[in-house]
């Protein structure tokens, strides 16, 4: 129990007061143009107040055509600066580190949201996405970097690059989706080049004390576990990032690939040489016992999603009662409103089977 409430220092110098990070959760609450809404501000600052040491935003798109869902928070324009500044200030006022997640949905951008054809590393018949030109790849890289600079200007402590869940960085990493023949396609080194170029650019353009993390998922979305392990090890060995956030869907499962079964998926990542890079996990961490199991398995911090939706003050509740019992599902709409969810977020959660009472 005590380890979860020990401070955690990062390579860049920032210190988290405990080992709880809020997951970057889709909530559909912001304005259509990406500006921050009062509902999204309230949802996030309530988690900071509830004891999360690191409060991360939802995926925030770095280009207008990278929008992945309605009501998504944007970071692609200086028009977003006022809201981002307000949000960073509100989170930090609660002694929580403010982190903006940088995102582009790529082929997963809904046409009705972006008003045009989605883009992808290569033409994709299934989604109707078109291949990015080399110039567009270079521009997208610059827009990730500019978004990080914008986040720092707004007062955020750092950013996380979203390289998980089948979005554009995943699409570059995939050996099946990415069919490019230039320096961003072919070998794993080439397919991973885009993410490392973004990291290098952020390190060059943001201050040394600016937190930088990466989120990866090692399964689904046409990814190969062995390749993601190579990328994860290189990310940690390169020592340019502060933390690696592994989104596993289930922190306690075995790998799906038969060749890797016999031990937990998480153990493959805790077994890597991490140097000064902090390692966290997300996926089915529902109660205090799950959180402790993850730290006992060797991670540095836990990333809470569903548990943080249900309890804005999960860390404080656990600190007061090491075995507190989270509320059982399904919950009422009024209960979710009491936990800081606006109506748009409540309606979104109603789409999760068994989460909200009929």
N, C-alpha and C positions, 0 to 999 in steps of 0.2 A: 504493500500500500504506500509506504513512504516514498518509494522510487517515483511513483506517479506524481508526487507533489514536490519533488526536488527540482530546483531550477535547471535549465538546460541552456548552455551557451552555444552559440553558433560561430563558425569560423570567421565570419565578417565582424563579429564583436557583439551582436545583439544577444540579449538574454531573455529567454522565455521563463515565466514564473513557475510553470509546471509542465507536464508532458501531454497536455490535451490541445489538439488542434481541431478547429472547426473545418469540416470538409467543405469543398467548394460545391455548393448545392444549387442546382437549377431551381428557381422559384417563380419565374415569370412575372415579377412584380414591378419592374421598372417601366419607364415610358417607352413608347414605340421607337423613338429616336435614340435610345440608349441612355438618356439622362436618368440619374438617380431619382427614385420616388421616395416619399416619406415612408411607405410600407417597407421598402427594402432597407432603408436606413434603420428603422425601428427593429426589424428582424435581426440584423447583424449586430447592432450595438447592444441589444438585449443579451446576445450570446457572450459578448465581451464582458458585460456586467455580470453574467452568470459564472464567470471563472475560467473561460477558455483563454489559455495563454497566447494562442495564435488564432486570430479571427480572419478567415479567408473568405473573400467574396465568391459569388458564383463565377462561372466562366464568363470573362468579359472580352468581347470580340475586338480584334485589333484592326479589322477592316469592315466596312459596311457590308460587303458581300460575304463576310464570314459569320454572319449571324446564324445561330443554331436553333433558337427557340423564341417564341413571342415574349415580350417583356424582358429581354436580356439587357443587362448592364453593359454599356459601351465604354471603350477607352480609345477609340480610333480618331477622336476629334478633340480640339481644345474646348468645344462646346460642352464637353463632359467634365471639364476641370472643376467647376464650382461644386458640382455634386460629389465628385471624388474627394475633393478637399474637405468638404463637410463630413463625408463618411470616414476618412482617415482620422480626422480630428476626434470624431465621436468614439471610434474604437479605441484610440490611444488614451483617451480620457479615462478609460476603465483599466488602465495598465495592461492592456492586451496589445500584442504586436499586430499591426494591420498589414495584411498581404492581399494584393490584387492578383487574381489568376488571369493569365493572358491566353487567348483562345482564338481559333479560327476553325469553323466547322467543316470547311472544304466541301466534299461531295455530299455531306450530310446537312448542308444549308437548305432549308425548304425554299423552293422557288417563290412561294407566296410571301415569304418574309424578306427576301432580298430583291425581288422584282426582276429577276433574270436567271440566267443559267448558272448553276453552281460550278465551282472549280475543283480540280483534283490534280495530283501529280501527273496523272495520265488520263486520257479519255476513259470514261466509265459508262458502259452501256446500261448497266442496271439502274444507275441513278440519273443518267442523262448529263453527268458532269463533263466538262471539257478540260483538256490538259492545260496547265499553266505554261506559258512560254518561259524561257530562261530569264528574260527581263522581269516578268511577273514574279518569278520565284525570288529574284533579288529584291524586288520591291516589297514583297511580303516579309522577307527577312528584315528589311529596314523598318517596316511598320511594327513588327514585334519589338524591335529595339526602341523605336520612338515611343511606343506605348509604355515601355518600362521607364523611360525618361519622364514621361507624363505622370506616371504613378509616383515617381520620386518627387517631382515638382509639387504634386498634390499632398505630399506628406506621408505617403505610405512607407512602412519600414522595409518593404520588399515586394517581390513578385514571384509567382509560380508559373512556369511554362507548362501548359496543358499538352502533354504528349501521350494521353491515354484515350480510351473509350472510342476509338475509331475516328477521331477527328483528324485534322490535316497532318499533324506530325506523325500520328499513327499511320496515316495513308502513305507518307513518305517511307516509314519504316517497313511497311508490308512488302514482302517479296512477290506477292501476287497483284496487289493493287498498283504498286509503283512499277511501271514498265518503261521508265525513262531510260534514255541511252546516253545522257550527258553525265556530268559529275555528281548529279543527285539521284542516279539510278544505277541498278546493277548490283554491285557488291554491297555487303552490309555497311562497309565503311562509307560508300557513296550514299546509300539510303539514309544513314544516320548523320550525314554531313550537315543537313539543314539545321537540325537541332543544335549541333555543336557550334555552327556559325552564329546562331542567335545568341547562344550563351556567351561566346567570345565578344560579340558586339555589345551586349548589355554590360559586360565587365569593363569594356573600354569606355562606355559612355555614361555609366552611372558611378556613383561614389563607391570607394572600397568598403564602406560600412553598410551598403545596401544589400539586404537579404536576397538570395536567389535560390529558388527551388525548382524541381522538375517533378511532374507527376507522370508515372508510367503505368500501363496495365500489361501484364505478361501473357494474357490469353485472349481468345476471341479475336474478332476483327482481322483475321488473316495474319496473325502474328505467330512467331515461333519462339517458344520459351527459351531455347538455347541462345537465340539471337538477342532477346531482351536481356538476358543475363550478361551477355557481352557488353551491351550498351550500358547497363547499370554499373558494371565494374569500371568501364571507361569513364563514366560520369563521376564516380567516386575517386578513382585514381587521378583524374585530371585536376581535382581539388579546386575547380572554379565555381562549384555550387556549394550552397550551405546545407541543403537537405534534399533527400530523395523520398518522395511520397508514393508508395506502391499501392495502387488500387487493385485489390485482389478479388473483389466481390465476396469472398469468404476467407478470412484470415486464418482459418483452421483446416482448410481442405487440402487434399492431395492434388497434384497437377493433373490436368486432363490428358496430357500426352503420356501414353503408356510407358515410354522409355524413361520418364522421370518419376514414375510412381514409386511408392515405398517410403516416402518422407513427405512432409508438408511442403506446399508451394512456398510458404513464407521462409522455410529453412534454407532454401536455395539463395535467398537474398540476404538473410542474416549471416550466411556463411561467406559472403564476399568480404574482401578487404575494403573497409570503408574510410580509413584514415580519419580525417577530421569532419567528414560529411555525416550528418545525422540521418538516420533511417527511420521512416514511419510506415505504418500499415493502416489501410482502411478496408472494411468488409466484415459485416456481421459482428460488430463489437457493440452488443446490445445492453450490457449490464456491467457492474463493477468487476465481476469475476472474469468476464471476457477481456476487459482492459488489463487486468493483472496478468492474465495468461499471455497476452501479447508482449508485455515487457519481460516476462519470464522467458519467452521464446527468443529474446535478444534484440528487439527493436528499441529505439530511443524514445519514440513518442507514438501516441495513438491518434487516429483521425476519425472523428465521429460524424456520422451523417444522420441516419434515422434516429439514433439516440439523442442527438442534439435538437432535432425537430420536436421530439416529444418532451424534452426537458431542457429549457434554455439554460438552466443552471446545473447541468449534470455534474461538472467538476465540484461545485460547491456542495451539492447533495452528497456526493461520494466522500468528500472530505469530512462531512459531518456524520456520515454513517457509511462505513466501509462496505456494507452489504445492502444498501438501500435497493428497494424493488421498483424498477421503472414501471410506469403505467402499462397496463395490458392493452393490446389492440383488439378490436378497432376502437378508436376514440371519436368523440363528437366534434363537430365543427366548432362549437363554442370552446371546447378544450383547446383546440389548436389556436384559436384566436387569443386565448389566454396566454399562450406561449409565444405570442408575437407574430403570428402568421397573418398576413392580409388576406382578403377574400380570393385574390388571384392565386395565391400560394395554396390556400385551403382547397380550392377547386382543382389545382394541379395534383395535390396529394390524394384527392378522391379518385384519381385514375390509377392509384397503386392498389392492387387487389388486397382487400381486407384491412386497409389502413384507416379509412374513415367510415363511420357508421352510416348506413343507408338512411 
